């Protein structure tokens, strides 16, 4: 197991969870659609980090999620949510 992959997978997992919780709490207080989109982007990063970390331990997940197409699709969804949060009025 690659220790560097594990470190960054866990770091992505933890940081995205913290940012998701903060943005979700802020969304509940303010109710802005922009914050909802940002929360969804952080939630997608959390799911990505979870799958990357689990993929290091469970071979079937790692084989399926290591596909560059799937990772690219998740990254595209995150970028879309962040873009919509900026341009949404």
ZIRA-V296578 format. One line per field, one symbol per residue. burial: b if it has 9 or more other C-alpha atoms within 8 Angstrom, else e. A space follows every 50 residues. Layout:
BEGIN
burial: ???
END
This chain:
BEGIN
burial: eeeeebeebbebbbebbebbbebbebbeeebebbbbbbbbbbbbbbbbbb bbbbbbeeeebbbebbeeebbeebeebbbebbebbeeee
END
